């Protein structure tokens, strides 16, 4: 086996481990994910599972990063063809609600679930999640500010709008996942557009 082929296989194995870890952590929680159960699910040894990462903590960090990448691909990348402004924020909200309604994770929005799980548990994993959330909030505030520049005022501060939008998305995630309310997505989209001032 050539070194190039070997490296490719190693990367494929690592990606398969991370995908499965994200899926399982969505159901069980990050702290509920054990090396033994994951190794059994993947039909691997514990050493073979941990090897590409060096530790369980690094594996969980990789799972968290992957969950963030899935969110960005579903919610933020569809905005790439639009300039900043009102229509771009409308597209973002639509993509966000669609992500919640047809979530790629069995336990619903991964970041929402992980935030509830880790908010009171100091450590590297919480720090990693905090970085993802801070970056997400900053990006969203930029989108809100750009949309407000095209909308009639007065406007609430972008950070305040961001807090409202995230709160509504968390409520929608609960209504979709826990309550299984078929009208939750439509209601969330309407409420989020109103909170952002897009219904003016």
Beta strands, then each sheet from edge to edge (+ up, - down):
end
